[in-house]
Amino acid sequence: MMRLVLAGSNAVVVGGLSNWWAGLAAALATLAVHVLYLRNRPGPVTSWRHGAMAERRTGRVLASLDPGGFRVLHDRALPGLPAANLDHLVIGLTGVYVIVSRRWTLGVRLWSDHRRLWAGGRPVANLQVAVVRAAHTVAELLAAELDDEVAVAPVVAVHGARVPRGGLRFGGVMFHRSRRVPRFIGAHPVVLTSAEVAMITVAAERAFPPMLTGQEHALGHRRRIA
């Protein structure tokens, strides 16, 4: 209702000063700006929406991995961290990767001074700690399922922010633009056989069930890893 009132008021003012089509254009512009503001104003709903969009985009990018050598699980529960979810788990010939999707303001530069991670002039607190903890939890649960150790690499798929072409490593985590993550994964040497990939995938399906969706997502009953 407020959008219509603002748009109508603007149309009346501009229309009175000019003509009807100028008033209509002003009303539409006012409405568009107001909708854009509501969709992007700070708050938990906006943060959740942006996070969900980043996850979906990363999922589409990971679909480019060769299905003959890689398996990808999306949006999985993390039993060791019940308040968090696992965005993406990649199991393939080059290893196992926990991938967290993270969105920043478009164009901001992601960098580190070896003590802190920064997004532009703002420090990014504890992101790498949370991602490493998730990777360790995955490794421990897979080891329990398989009765053997499994190395798990933590990766952040970056959306919006600028990252060096070769990625940015900080706190034991590799940060890459989301579109470069499949290339980063595929460039590693082969360390697993196809049979091992299949076996680890079965174990992961048991250890990390899919997150509940629908109403629970809408109500915000989960917290992202980062």
C-alpha positions in Angstrom: 0.0 0.0 0.0 2.8 2.4 0.9 4.4 1.8 -2.5 1.2 2.8 -4.3 0.7 5.9 -2.1 4.3 7.0 -2.9 4.0 6.3 -6.6 0.6 8.0 -6.8 1.8 11.1 -4.9 4.9 11.4 -7.2 2.7 11.0 -10.3 0.4 13.8 -9.1 3.2 16.2 -8.4 5.1 15.5 -11.6 1.9 15.4 -13.7 0.9 18.7 -12.3 4.2 20.3 -13.3 4.4 18.6 -16.7 2.0 16.1 -18.4 0.3 12.8 -17.8 3.0 10.6 -19.3 5.8 12.2 -17.3 3.7 11.6 -14.2 3.2 7.9 -15.1 7.0 7.5 -15.7 7.7 9.1 -12.3 5.3 6.8 -10.6 6.8 3.7 -12.2 10.3 4.9 -11.3 9.3 5.5 -7.7 7.6 2.1 -7.4 10.7 0.3 -8.9 13.1 2.0 -6.5 10.9 1.2 -3.5 10.6 -2.5 -4.5 14.4 -2.6 -5.0 15.0 -1.1 -1.6 12.6 -3.6 0.1 14.3 -6.6 -1.6 17.8 -5.4 -0.5 17.4 -3.6 2.8 19.5 -5.1 5.6 17.8 -7.8 7.7 17.6 -11.5 8.2 15.1 -12.1 5.4 17.3 -10.3 2.9 20.4 -12.1 4.1 18.7 -15.5 3.9 17.4 -14.7 0.4 20.9 -13.6 -0.9 22.4 -16.7 0.7 19.9 -19.0 -0.9 20.5 -17.4 -4.3 24.3 -17.8 -3.9 23.8 -21.5 -3.0 21.6 -22.1 -6.1 24.2 -20.4 -8.4 27.0 -22.4 -6.9 25.0 -25.6 -7.4 24.5 -24.7 -11.1 28.2 -24.1 -11.5 29.1 -27.4 -9.8 26.8 -29.2 -12.2 29.6 -28.7 -14.8 31.8 -31.2 -13.1 32.2 -34.5 -15.0 29.5 -36.8 -13.6 31.7 -39.7 -14.5 34.3 -38.6 -11.9 32.4 -36.4 -9.4 29.4 -36.6 -7.2 27.8 -33.4 -5.7 25.5 -33.3 -2.6 23.6 -30.1 -1.9 22.1 -28.6 1.3 22.9 -31.4 3.7 22.4 -31.5 7.5 25.6 -31.6 9.5 25.0 -33.8 12.6 28.1 -32.6 14.4 26.9 -29.0 14.0 23.1 -29.3 14.4 22.4 -25.6 14.0 24.2 -25.4 10.7 23.9 -26.8 7.2 26.3 -28.0 4.6 25.9 -26.0 1.4 27.7 -28.4 -1.0 29.8 -31.5 -0.7 31.9 -32.6 -3.7 33.3 -36.1 -3.8 35.4 -36.9 -6.8 38.6 -38.3 -8.3 40.6 -35.4 -7.0 39.3 -35.6 -3.4 36.5 -34.5 -1.1 35.6 -30.8 -0.8 33.2 -28.9 1.6 32.0 -25.9 -0.3 30.3 -22.9 1.4 28.6 -20.3 -0.8 29.1 -16.7 0.4 27.8 -13.5 -1.2 29.4 -10.0 -0.8 28.5 -6.6 -2.2 29.2 -6.6 -6.0 32.8 -5.4 -6.7 34.2 -5.3 -3.2 37.7 -6.8 -3.0 38.4 -9.8 -0.9 41.9 -9.8 0.5 44.0 -10.7 3.6 46.8 -9.2 5.6 47.8 -12.7 6.9 46.1 -11.8 10.2 42.6 -11.0 9.0 40.4 -11.6 6.0 38.9 -8.3 4.6 36.0 -7.5 2.3 37.0 -4.0 1.1 37.7 -2.1 4.4 35.6 -4.4 6.6 37.0 -7.4 8.4 35.3 -10.8 7.8 35.0 -12.4 11.2 35.3 -16.1 11.8 34.2 -17.3 8.4 37.3 -19.4 7.8 37.0 -20.9 11.3 33.4 -22.0 10.6 34.3 -23.5 7.2 37.3 -25.4 8.6 35.2 -26.7 11.5 32.6 -27.9 9.0 35.3 -29.7 6.9 36.7 -31.3 10.1 33.3 -32.5 11.1 32.7 -34.0 7.6 36.1 -35.7 7.7 35.4 -37.2 11.2 31.9 -38.5 10.3 33.1 -40.0 7.0 36.0 -41.7 8.8 33.5 -43.2 11.3 31.3 -44.5 8.4 34.2 -45.9 6.4 36.6 -46.9 9.2 39.3 -45.0 7.4 40.6 -41.4 7.2 39.3 -39.1 4.5 40.9 -35.8 3.7 38.4 -33.0 3.2 39.3 -29.6 1.7 37.4 -26.4 2.8 36.4 -24.0 0.0 34.4 -20.8 -0.1 32.6 -20.1 -3.4 32.6 -16.3 -3.6 29.8 -14.4 -5.2 29.9 -10.6 -5.9 33.4 -9.9 -4.5 36.6 -9.7 -6.5 39.1 -12.4 -5.8 42.6 -13.0 -7.3 42.4 -15.1 -10.4 44.3 -17.9 -8.7 42.1 -17.7 -5.6 42.9 -16.5 -2.1 44.0 -18.9 0.6 43.4 -17.8 4.2 43.2 -19.7 7.5 43.4 -23.0 5.7 40.5 -22.2 3.4 40.6 -21.5 -0.4 38.4 -18.7 -1.6 37.5 -18.7 -5.3 35.0 -17.0 -7.5 32.1 -19.5 -7.8 32.6 -19.9 -11.5 36.2 -21.0 -11.0 35.5 -23.6 -8.3 35.0 -26.5 -10.8 38.3 -25.7 -12.5 40.0 -25.5 -9.2 38.7 -28.9 -8.1 39.4 -30.5 -11.5 43.0 -29.2 -11.5 44.0 -31.3 -8.5 45.8 -34.6 -9.0 43.7 -37.7 -9.0 43.8 -39.3 -5.5 40.7 -41.5 -5.5 39.5 -44.3 -7.7 36.0 -44.5 -9.2 35.1 -47.2 -6.7 36.3 -45.1 -3.8 34.3 -42.1 -5.0 31.2 -44.3 -5.1 31.9 -45.8 -1.6 32.5 -42.3 0.0 29.3 -41.0 -1.7 27.2 -43.8 -0.2 28.8 -43.1 3.2 28.1 -39.3 2.8 24.5 -40.0 1.9 24.1 -41.9 5.2 26.0 -39.4 7.3 24.6 -36.2 5.9 20.8 -36.3 5.3 19.1 -33.6 3.2 18.0 -30.5 5.0 14.3 -30.0 5.4 12.9 -27.5 2.9 9.7 -25.6 2.3 8.1 -24.2 5.5 11.2 -24.7 7.6 13.3 -22.7 5.2 10.6 -20.0 5.1 10.6 -19.7 8.8 14.3 -19.5 9.0 14.8 -22.5 11.3 18.4 -23.1 10.1 21.6 -21.1 10.3 24.1 -21.0 7.5 27.7 -22.1 8.3 28.9 -18.7 7.4 
